[in-house]
Amino acid sequence: MAPNRKEQSDRIKNLTMKRHKDGKGYKKISNQLKISGNTVPAVIMMYRMSHSTTDQSCSGRLPKILQKLGRRKIFQHDNNPKHKFTQGFL
């Protein structure tokens, strides 16, 4: 199992991008900022994909039942009492 990785601060990411735009190499940037040599290209690649150095929110797993769908189920139950409705849907 891989170890947990600590996210770099926004300040470090911005400095990395600034130095990269100035024409510095990966090795010089990593030595100046005292970060891993693999971190520099990772930050630059992330910037190229999202055009931002801030963390992007992940969508994550959707809830089992969405709020709108839950309200619809309750509405259906109110209109038709014979409709099978269990508490597990909410």
Secondary structure as GFF3:
##gff-version 3
##sequence-region A 1 90
A	DSSP	alpha_helix	10	21	.	.	.	ID=ss1
A	DSSP	alpha_helix	26	33	.	.	.	ID=ss2
A	DSSP	alpha_helix	39	50	.	.	.	ID=ss3
A	DSSP	alpha_helix	67	79	.	.	.	ID=ss4
A	DSSP	three_ten_helix	87	89	.	.	.	ID=ss5
###
